[in-house]
Amino acid sequence: EQITDKVITTVTRLQEIAQKRGQSTGQLALAWVLRHTAVTSVIIGARNVEQLKENMETLNHLSFTDDEIKKIEEILEISLDDSMAYLDLVNCILIKRLMFQ
């Protein structure tokens, strides 16, 4: 019931942005969350060393262009200051991992 057509569309569109950035969608989500000024750390929940390494690669590409920010905000239907949107993005990524693993 959490995997709706809207969630699938959202994840697919976010995957396209992540690919253009040379990142996985998980890395995109981590970078997005880390850019929020209220966030001081992120619990990544890696289940194995490979996932930990992939998540750590996020640190090599944290910045977003203005165009990327605009596109992500449009996809998530949010404004720049919408704190809940950060959780929405992470939820989309978690659902994606459940769907494709």
C-alpha positions as CSV (number, residue, x, y, z in Angstrom):
1,E,0.0,0.0,0.0
2,Q,3.0,2.4,0.3
3,I,4.2,1.5,-3.2
4,T,1.8,3.6,-5.3
5,D,2.1,4.7,-8.9
6,K,3.1,8.2,-7.6
7,V,6.0,6.7,-5.5
8,I,7.2,4.7,-8.4
9,T,7.1,7.7,-10.7
10,T,8.9,9.8,-8.1
11,V,11.7,7.3,-7.6
12,T,12.1,6.9,-11.3
13,R,12.5,10.6,-11.8
14,L,15.0,10.9,-8.9
15,Q,17.0,8.0,-10.4
16,E,17.4,10.0,-13.6
17,I,18.8,12.9,-11.7
18,A,21.1,10.6,-9.6
19,Q,22.4,9.0,-12.8
20,K,23.2,12.4,-14.4
21,R,25.1,13.2,-11.2
22,G,27.0,9.9,-11.3
23,Q,25.4,8.8,-8.1
24,S,23.0,6.1,-6.9
25,T,19.6,7.2,-5.7
26,G,20.7,6.4,-2.2
27,Q,23.7,8.7,-2.5
28,L,21.4,11.4,-3.9
29,A,19.1,11.0,-0.9
30,L,22.0,11.2,1.5
31,A,23.5,14.3,-0.1
32,W,20.0,15.9,-0.2
33,V,19.5,15.2,3.5
34,L,23.0,16.4,4.5
35,R,22.4,19.8,2.8
36,H,19.7,20.7,5.2
37,T,21.1,23.0,7.9
38,A,19.2,21.3,10.7
39,V,20.8,18.0,10.0
40,T,24.1,17.3,11.7
41,S,24.4,13.6,11.0
42,V,22.6,10.9,9.1
43,I,22.1,7.3,10.2
44,I,22.8,5.3,7.0
45,G,21.8,1.8,8.2
46,A,24.2,-0.1,5.8
47,R,23.7,-3.9,6.0
48,N,27.1,-4.8,4.6
49,V,30.5,-3.3,3.8
50,E,29.6,-2.7,0.2
51,Q,26.6,-0.5,1.2
52,L,28.8,1.4,3.6
53,K,31.4,2.1,0.9
54,E,28.6,3.2,-1.5
55,N,27.1,5.5,1.1
56,M,30.5,7.0,2.0
57,E,31.1,7.9,-1.7
58,T,28.3,10.4,-1.2
59,L,30.8,12.7,0.5
60,N,32.6,13.1,-2.8
61,H,29.6,14.8,-4.4
62,L,27.5,16.7,-1.9
63,S,26.7,19.9,-3.8
64,F,23.7,20.5,-6.0
65,T,23.3,22.9,-8.9
66,D,20.4,25.3,-8.7
67,D,18.8,23.4,-11.6
68,E,19.1,20.0,-9.7
69,I,17.6,21.6,-6.6
70,K,14.7,23.0,-8.7
71,K,14.1,19.6,-10.4
72,I,14.1,17.7,-7.1
73,E,11.8,20.2,-5.4
74,E,9.4,19.9,-8.4
75,I,9.5,16.1,-8.2
76,L,8.9,16.1,-4.5
77,E,6.4,18.9,-4.8
78,I,8.1,20.9,-2.0
79,S,9.6,24.3,-1.3
80,L,13.3,24.8,-0.3
81,D,12.4,25.1,3.4
82,D,10.1,22.1,3.7
83,S,11.8,19.9,6.2
84,M,9.4,17.0,5.7
85,A,10.5,16.7,2.1
86,Y,13.8,15.4,3.3
87,L,12.0,12.5,5.0
88,D,9.9,12.0,1.9
89,L,13.0,11.6,-0.3
90,V,14.5,9.1,2.1
91,N,11.2,7.2,2.3
92,C,11.2,7.0,-1.5
93,I,14.7,5.6,-1.5
94,L,13.9,3.0,1.1
95,I,10.8,1.9,-0.8
96,K,13.0,1.7,-4.0
97,R,15.5,-0.6,-2.2
98,L,12.6,-2.8,-1.0
99,M,11.2,-3.0,-4.6
100,F,14.4,-3.8,-6.4
101,Q,16.4,-6.0,-4.0
